[in-house]
Each structure stands twice: as C-alpha cells, then as structure tokens.
C-alpha cells in the first residue's frame, strides 16, 4: 500500500486499504496519483468475475458446527463488512483481503447445476446445507443474477433441508420458495444484525441494508411461517456490546424465535484492515476497543482454536456471554426449538428419478399425456 492511498477515504467501502497478499511475493500500487488513467479508476469499481467451480457443496470441517455443509455462490462480498472473517480467503484467489475483497466478486453461475448433480449422487445423504458459510448469498449482485434463488429452487425440487444466514433483506424476494420449504420443515433462516445504530452500520457495513429493514425481514419471514432467528454478530467489545439487550428485545418483537452471537476475531490480514479503519473512524476510542478485543482472545486479536474462537475467553468475554444469556432468557424464553426433516429428500429423489426415467421412455410417443402426482 502506498502513502497516497492512506490519505484517501473510500466512501461506500468498508476496508480503506488493500493489504498485502501473504501468498504473493510482489504487489503493486499507485505511486503517482497525478497520472491516474481510466484503467486505474476502474479499480475502484466493483468487478464481477465468473469462475467455473467443479463442486459447490463443502463439508464444514469444524467441531464448532458439526455435521454441517455449506455452499457459496459468490466469493468476495460487496457488503464490505470490516470484520468479515472470510476476507482472508480472498488471498487464495490471488487478491487482497482489503479492498479487493469487496471490489472483485467471483461469481459461480453454474452453482445450481452443480447442486443438482450433488443431490443426484447415489451416496448423497440429506443433511442441512448452509447458505453461506463464507460470503453473503444475498449480496447486491444477487438481485440481478438470482443464483441463490435458482439454488433454492433445486432444494425445493428435491425437498432438501437448507439453512440460510444473511444480512440482506433481499431474502424476502424468495419468500415463495422459503415458505414452501418451511411447510416441510426444510428451511431455517438467521438474519445477522451487528448494530442498531445506523451511523455505525454505515461505517462498519457500508453496502448492507438498514437495521430497520433487516428487522422487517425477520417479521416478514416469521409471519410467513419460516423459522427465523437473529445472529448478533460479531459483537465488538467497546463498540457494539452494549446493544445486546435491545437487539434481542427488538428481534423477539419482530418474531425471531432464537438468537446467536459471536465475538469479533481478526484473523490474518483482517487485523490490519480493521485497525486502520478503527483509527480513522473512532480515533478517540480506538485503543480501548483494540485492547478489549485482545482481552477476549488471550492478548491477541485472533484466536483460531475451535470452541473459543467465536466466543472468546476472559472477563470481557464472560460479561458479554452473561449479558447475552440474560437477554435471551428474558425476551426469547419459551420459544419452540426447530428440527429439520431429513427424510423427505430420499423419497423425493426416488420420485424425481422415476419421473425422468419414464419421461425419457414416453418421449417416443406423441399421442400420450402423463400426469405425475407426488
């Protein structure tokens, strides 16, 4: 990163720097701003790059989320959330965890076809698949491409259980599919809300929808019979931790039946991205917030240990945990738990295979019409 970029604040972006990619020996930057040309200006615009994956379903190898699968139709995320743990994964694609993460979005247009192929495998056993374990499946470009919607259509076709986590109210666009899945106990949604403070939200998550519209999405989903909860994540001690009770209360009033939380952890290059942003936006309390985060992770801003990495440890983490538990007990007590129905998939797959087989056989006859009732 050059010194000239350091003086500029990128409005509408979360990260304010492009950190060095640990896998690359060389990097580039704009040393002479007076000679910026059109190609350089394009770097500030969001670019959508199509990639051709061979698979779309990933086994989550983490004791924190046992028996779970995930799928990500997009890599990189235009939402630009400062704290996003997925930023570091962009380095595997040759990009930066900073501005590149929210400017260069990798798009998997073949994701619906790959998902159907996965379901058609004889050895596939139905288990909840999460949208999205890495980046948001409802980020802005989804409105145009509808990759997530097409994948949901595949899930409904095969009656496969699906879990969704997003911070974009665009999810209500797919209420027709989600409500049908919910009737069969095949859908579960968590809406992530980091802060109820709009001024903070604009700085922390510049291209996400408002907190008010996220809560509205919770209500719409709940009213339609879709099991929905909120993720108060990540909680940033000294910045958002005081909002926990009001967050849970508001979520409950809008129909949320459950809630979860994580404490911010700044893995890899994200530490540099977040620290730079913190000092530029909150210079008066930057050191306090930074030290609070370190206190939650044994003196470091990151903890990769399973079991403690998302909840933290120490006095501050303990106070957050207690406040969260008290809030849930007060506002969400007595709410029903949710369980997926994983039996419907195998029955539906047999029906689907039979339909395809018979259709192939009767295609030779033009004077026959068959109707299938499942």
N, C-alpha and C positions, 0 to 999 in steps of 0.2 A: 504493500500500500504506500502511495506517495503522500507527501505532506500537504499537497494541494487538495486532495480528496478529503483529508482530515478536517479541513476548514469548511467543507460544504455539508449542509444538512439535506438529505434526500427526502423531501416531502412525499408522503404516501408510501414510504418504505419503513420497515422495521429496522433492519440492520443498517448501519451508517458506514460500514467498512466492508471490504472484501478481504477476508483473512486468507493467509497463505494455505494452499492445499498441501497437507503433510506428505502426499504421495508424489508431488511434483518437485523436481529439482529447480525449475525455473518459473518465474512469474513475470507478468507484465503490468504496466500501469501508465497513466497519462502524466508524463513528466513536464510537458509544455502545454498548459491549458489554452494558451493563445492560438494554438494551431489545431484546435478541435475541428474535425470534419464530420460529415454526416454519418459515416460509419461508426465513429466514436459515440455520437449521440444515440445511435441505435442501441448501444449497450445499456442505456438507461431504460429502455422499453422492455416489456415482458416478451420473451420469446418462447414459442411453443414448439418443441422438438419431438417428432414422432419416433418412437423406438418400437422394436419388434421383439417382444418377450416370447420365450418358449413355454413358460408356465406363468400362472397368475396367483395360484394358491400357495401360501407359505406356511409351513409348520412353525409355530411360535415355540422356540426352544428356551423357555424361561419358566422357572418354578413359580414366578410371580403370577403367571397366567397359565395354569396347567391345562392341557388338552385343547388348546385353542389354535385356530388357524386365522390367517389374515390375508387380505388381498388389497392391493393399492393400484388403482387405475392411473394414478399420477405420482411422479417423483418430483420433489421440489414443491413449494407451495406459495402461491401468490398472496396468501393471507399475511405473510411477513411477521409472524409472531416471534418476538425476540428470543424467547426462552426455548423454542422448539427443539426437543432432543433429536429430531430427525435431521437437523441441519448437517450434522457431521456425516451422514450417509451420502450427502451430495458429493463428497470428496471422492467416493468410489467411482463416480461417473466422470471425474476429471474437472469438477467445478469447485467453487469456493462454498464454504458453509455460511458465508456472509450474504452479500447482495446477490450473488449468483443463485442462491437457494430460492429466492423469491422472484428472480428475473428470468431464469432459464428452467422452464417447466417441461419435464419429459412426459409425453402422452402415450398411453398404451391403448390405441384404438381397437386392437384385436382382443382386448380383455374379455368381452362377452363370449366370444368363440372359444377362448382358452378355458373359461369357466365351465362351459357346457361339455367340453372334452373331458375335463376332470370328473364331472358328475357321471359321465358315461363309462368310466373305467369300472370294470367288474369288482375290483378290490377297494373301491371308494366306500368308506363308511361315513355316514352322515354325522357331522359334528359341527357346532356353531362356527361360522366363519365371520370374522370381524372386518367391516369397512371402517376405518382404515387403520391399520396398526402403525403406519408411518406418517403419511401426509393426508390432509383432509380430502375426502372423496367428493365433497361439495364445494370445493374452491371455485372461484369465479368462472373459469373456463368450462366447468361442467354445465352451466346454463346453456351453452351453445352445443357442446359435443354430446351430452347425455350418455356418456359411457357408463356412469354409475346406474342410471335408470335402466339401461339395457341389461346390465348385470343383475339387477333386482328382478327383471322380467324372467331371466333364466332361473333364478332362485324360486320364483313362484311357479314356473313351469314344472320344476322337479320337486316342488314342496320341500325345499332345503332350508334349514334354520340359518338365520343371519342376524348378526349384531352390528349396530352402527354407532359410531361416535363422530360427532361433527360440531362445529361452532357456527355453521351457516344455516340460516332459516330457509335456504333453498330446498332443504329436505322435505318441506311440506308440499312441494311440487309433486312428489311421488307418493302422496298420501293414499292414492287409489291402490297402489301396489302394496304399500306397507300395511294398510288396514286389512287387506285380504290375507296377507301373511299372518297378521296378528290374530285373526279369527281362528287360525290353525295352530296357534302358539309357536309361530316360526319367526317372529320378529321382536327385536328388543333394541331400544334407542337410548343413547346417552348424549345429552347436549352439554358441551363444555362451556363454562362461563368462568372467566378468570376474575372479573371485577364488575361491579355495578356502577362504577364511576366512569362516565362516558369520556371525560377528559383523559383519564388514564388509559382507557381502552383504545383511544385513537393513537396514543403514543406507543402502546405496548403491542397492539394488534391492528395496525393501520388499515388493512383491507378486509376486515371482518365486519359482519353486520352488528348493529347496536345490541346492547344488553337487553333492551326492551323487546326487540324483535326476536331475540333468542328465547326469552321467557314466553313470548306469544307463540312461538313454535312449540314449546313444551305443552302449552294449553291445547293447541290445535291437535297435536298428536294424542294427548291424553283423552280429549273429548271424542276422538275417533276410535278409541279402544286400543291404541298402540301403547304397550308398556314403555314408559319413558321416565328417565331419571336425569339428574344433572351431575356433571363432574366439575367440582370446584378445583380447577387445576390449570397450571400449578399454583399453589399458594406461595406467594413471595413474602417471607417474613419482613416486617417493617414497611411493606408497601401495600399488600392486599390482605394480610392475615386478619386484620380487624373486621373485615367484611363477612366473615364466615356465618354468624348467626342470621344476619339479614339475607344473605344469599340463600340459605336453606329455607328460611321462612317464606321468601318470595317464590321459590321453586315449588314448595308444598302448596301454596295458594293457587298456583297455576296447574296443579295436577300431577306433579312429579311424585313417584312412589318410592324412590330410592335416591341415594346420593353417594358419591365417592370423592376422594381427594388425593392429590399428590403434592409433595413439597418440591419446589424447583431444584433441579440439579443441572449444573452447567458442564456437560461433558465435552471434551476436546476443544475445538476452536470456538465453541459457543461461549466459553468463558470470556474470550476476548471481545466477541460481538456484544455480549450483554454488558460487560464492564464499560466499554466505550459508550454505549447507549445510556447507561445509568448515570455516568458523569456528565453527559451532555444534557440530559433531561432533568435530573434531580441532583445537582451538584451539592446542595445543602445536606442531603442525607445519603449520598452515595456510599460513603464509607460505612455508615451504620447498617444499611441494607446488605452490603457485601459481607460484612463481618457476621451478620445474622445468618446468612446463607452458609458461611463457613462453619458456624457453630452447629448447624444441623447435620453437617457431614464430617465430623471429626477433624475440623480445622482445614478442610478442603472445600472447594465449591462443587465438587463432583464426588459421587460415590457409586461405583459400578457393582457393588455387592447385591446379589439377589436378596430380597427380604427387607433391606434397609434403604436401598437406593431411592425408592419413591416416597418413603415415609420419614426418612431421616432418623436421627437419634440426638440425645442431649436435651437440655432443659427447654429450649425454644421449641424444638420438635414435639416434645411432650405436651407443652402448653397448647400447641396447635391441635394436636390429636385430641386432647381433652375437650377443647372448645368445640371441635367438630362433633365429637360423640354426644356432647350435651345438646347441641343444636339439633342433631338428627333425632335424638330421643324426645325432644320437646315438640318438634314440628312434623316428624315422619313416623311417629310411633303408631303401631297397629296396621301399617300398610302391608298388603299381601306381597309375598315373595313371588318371583317368576321362574318358571322352568320351561325349557324348550321341549317340543315334541320332536324327537328324532326318528320316530317310527314311520312317519308319513313319507319320508323320502324313498325308502326301498320299495314301498307299494307303488308310488307314483312312477318310479323309474321302470318298473315292470310294465306298467300301463303304457308308458311312453315308447318303450322298445317294441311292444306289441303293435301299437298304432303304426309306427314307422315300418315295421315288417309287413303288416297287412296292406298298408298303403302302397308299398312297393309292389306287392303281388297284384293288387286290383287296378294298378295303373294301366294294365294291359286292356282293361275293359272300359269302354267309353259309355256303355249303357247302364252302368251300375252306380248307385249312390249309397254310401255307407255313412251312418251317423254313430259316433262313439259317445258313450255316456260314462264318465268316470266318477 
